[in-house]
């Protein structure tokens, strides 16, 4: 486009944006929150699930104290998702993030050889990644080292080089299935390399946050390879600690979370939890066992979620595809996830922050630009995460049309200043 054509187009876009600003919206697509329609799918968990036997399979009174590791039935159920045996499974409260934080605190301060005794603690952070992982690490003073994602998991050459050379690097986060926010699933090759790689720090750990293990959007259901099995075969069985929860399966505020690891690791972390709590909510664990039953039932339940979610993801893709075609195609790229809760936009460099700010000024809230990077710092300033799950389709259409306007507006303005 010539400068004259750009100027003419900018005038049109600024007029459209002024209309938005004069009549601001009240829409959020900032966080991956299940919609009201999705929550209704699990109302029977509270209204119809009757506990008729107050004793678990191992004769534990679920109304009373005890059972720190979780109900045997619950450990068996989550073991189906984690590919773990009962003794390798720990079932807790509603938050897997809480479990991850407790894990980090344990290794940082109370483990046999706490990380805090050293001068510096570092973590590998595959990016773009989950901002709440970065919040935890930053809060604990752990230095974050971003490593780019490849579409099939983290850049393994970069990871292997870093962990082999620096004993201050104690671990890494991985979201293996439908990564937040890129939607990619880690390759089998990468899983094998993670299990076998040499690490300068002998007790290196991988926090394997499998939050979207059954959260498929299509019939092509992706599944990451079993890292615990690979670690056992490589002689590194204590390397991985897996996490999963029902937060986006049932009711986020009253779900159940679980960890899976070697028996030794589970016992080690259970000792940490024993200093904080006598037992978690076993009645809620039993409700979930009765409601979810087994992996087959879970997958059938999640198909109902997909029926609600898929049209929203399809709608976002359709609007972006229609708008950013031809001459506009260079302004933005986006992912087309087959599962999970997010769509990742890659804007032109230097545009993401301005786009998000313009959206906020017209009453549409997005996740902060570049939040998917450690410290919220992305030198390219080109990362925006969309979370279409909570918004109604009509609101989502409005938000996406406004977003298209803002992307083109900011991109053209930048082109004139470069």
C-alpha positions, 0 to 999 in steps of 0.5 A: 500500500502507498502512504496515501492508501495507508492514510486513507485506510487509517482515517476509516479505521479511526472513525470506526474505533471512535464509534466503539469508544463512544459506546464502550462494551463490557466483554472479557476474553481474558481468562480460560473460564468455563461458561455457565452452559459448561457449568450446568453439565456438572450440576448433577455432581451436587444435586443428584450424586448421593453418597450412600456409603461413608466408607472408602474401599480401604475402610476410611470414614470419609467424614472424618480426619485421615487419608492424606493421600486421598481416597483409594477410589480417587487415586485409582480414578486419577491414575487413569489420567496420569498413567500411575498406580495407586501408590504413585498418585496423590489426590488433594483439594480443588487446585493443581496450582496450589500443589505446584506451588507447594512442590516448589516451596518444598524443593526451595526450602524444606527438601533434604538439599533445599535449592535456597542454600545455593546462590541462585535458582533457575527454571526453564520456561517454555514460552509462550506459556502459562502466566500463573506458572511464571507468577509462582516462580517470580514470587519465589525469586526463581530466575526464569529462562525462556525457551521458545516453543517449536509447535511440538513442545520446547526447543529441545536443543536449547533445553538440553544445552542449558541444563547440561551446563548450568547446575543452578537450573533446577527444573522446568515447567511443561504443559504437554497437551494443548499448551496454554496458550499455543495449543500444541502437544509435545512430540514423542521425541521430545518426551524421550529427550526430556526423560534421557537428557543429562542435567548438571543438577542431579535432582532436576525436576519437570513439573508436568502440568497436564491441565488439558489432558482430556480437553479435546475440541475435535475428534482428532484427540491428541495425547502426550506420551507417558513421561513418567514411564519414559523417565523410569526406562531412562533411570530418572524416575524421580524427574517428573511430577505430573499434575491434573485437576477437574477444574475445567471438567466439573466445577472449578471452584469445587473440583479435585486435583491430583499429582502423579510421580514415582512412589518415592516422590509422592511420599516425599511430597505427602510429608510436605503436605502433612505439615499443612493439612491433616486431609483434604475434602474426601467427601468431594473426592467421593462425589467426583468418583461417583460422578466421573466414574472412569476415563470413558465416562470422563471422555464422554462428559468432555465431549459435551464440553466440546459441543459448547466450546468448539463453535466459539473457537470456530467462530474466532477462526472464521472472523480472523480468516475473513478479515485477515486475507489478501493484503491484510494477511501479514498483520497477524497469525493465529493458532487453530487449536484442537484442544485446550482453552486458548488461541494465541495471536502473533502480531507484527513486532511492537504491536501487541501492547498497543492493541490490547490497550486499545481494546481495553479503552473500548471495554473489551478485556484481554489478557495483558500483552506478552503475559505468556512470557516470563516477567511479561517481557517479550522483546518482540511485543507480538504475543496476545492470548485469547480465551473465548470460552466464557463469552457468549457467541454474540459478544464474541463476535463483537469482540473479534470484530473490534479486535480486527479493527484494532490490529489493523489500526495499530499495524498501519500506524506502526508501518508509518513510523518505521 
